[in-house]
Amino acid sequence: IFLPMLAHMGLVIYLYIRLGQVKDAAFKRGDVDHERRNLHEDAWPDDVIKVNNNLANQFALPSLFYALSLLFWVLAFVNWLTMALCILFVLSRFSHSYIHLGSNHVPSRRKAFTLGAVLIILQMLAALYAILT
């Protein structure tokens, strides 16, 4: 159950590295409003904002994923179904990031997000079943 968690953590670390890269490039290009950059997102160019937004998004639904994964472990309810749900959720996050950082095609991105949300709901139902039985 911890491997999907570590995979998602790897995605987050990659996004922090990528954010540093795009910020450095923006500085070198002179695309940053230095007086506003500490408090105002619009001081940065779009490529920086896109990575930053994607990184921030990794702490919304994924926080539920981490809690549910730990709950499965504590309840000794790690099985093929819970593992599949966790792996698929992490794959949906990778897909969401790939779309967001690439084409940023909103309908495709929404589909990846919605898939992740559905998988979280299914994990919650599995956790509820584990608690009640």
N, C-alpha and C positions, 0 to 999 in steps of 0.2 A: 504493500500500500504506500510505502514511502518513495518508491521509484517515480511514480507520476508527480509526486510533490517535488522531488528533486529536479525532475525535468522542467517543471514550471519555474522553479527557482532559477534554473539555467537560463530560461527565456528572460526573466527579470534582469539577471546580471548582464546578459547580452544587450538589453535595452538601455541599461545604465551606461554601458560602454558606448553604444551607438549615440546616445544623447551627448556624451562628452565629445564624440567625433564631430557631430553636426554643429555643436556649439563652437568648437575650435574653428571649424571651417567658416562659420558665420562671422566670428571675430576677424579672421584673416581677410575675409571679403569686405569687411567694414559695414556689415548689414545689421549691426546691433546698436540700438539706442542706449548708450551707456548710462545715461542719467535715469532711465526708466527700467532698466533690466532687472533690478532686484525685486521689484514689486509688481511689474506689469508684464503680462505675457505678450502683449502686442509689441513689446520692444524687440522681440525676436522675430526672425523671418519664419515663414510658413513651414519650412522643413524641420526647424527646431520644435515648433509648436506641435507638429504632427507626431514626432517621436515622444515628446513630453506627454501629450494626451494619451498616446498608446500606453506609455509606462503607467500613468495614473490609472488607466482602465484595468491594469493588472492587479489592482487592489480592491476591486468592487466584487464581482462574482467570485473571484478566486479566494477571497477571505472565507466565503461559505464552503468552498471546496476543501480548504485546509481544515476547517472545523469538522466537516463531515468525515474526511479521511481519518482524522484522529479519533473521532467517535467510532468509526468502524473498527479501528484497531483496539480501542478500549473495550468495546463490546464483544471482541473476538468474532466479528462478523465480516471478516475479509474473505471473500469467496470470488468465484469467477465473475459473478454479476457485478459486485461492487468494484472489482478491479477493472472490468470492462467499462463501467460508467466513469471511473476516475481517468482511465487512459483516454477515453473518447473526449472527456471534458478538456483535458490538457491539449489534445490534438485540436480541439475547437479554438483554444486560446492561441495556439501557434498559427492556425489558419487566419484567425481574426487579425493577429499582428502582421502576418504576411500581406494580407489585403490592405490593412490600414497604412502600412509603411510603403506599400507599392502603389497600386492604382488608386487606392482609397475610394473604390467604387462602393458607395454607401449601401445600395441594395445587397450586394454580396457580403459586405461587412456585417450588415444587420442579420443576414441569414446565419453567419458564423456565431454571432452573439446570441441569437435566439436558440440555436442548437445548444450552446453552452448553458443557457438558462434552463432549457428543458432537461438537460442532463443533471443539473443541480436539483431540480424538482424531483427527478427520479431517485437521486441519491437521498434526498430528504425522506421520500417515501420508504426507501429501503432502510434507512436509519429508524424511522418510526416503527416499521415492522420488527426490526431487531429489538427495539426497546419493549414493544408490546408482547413479544413472544418469549 
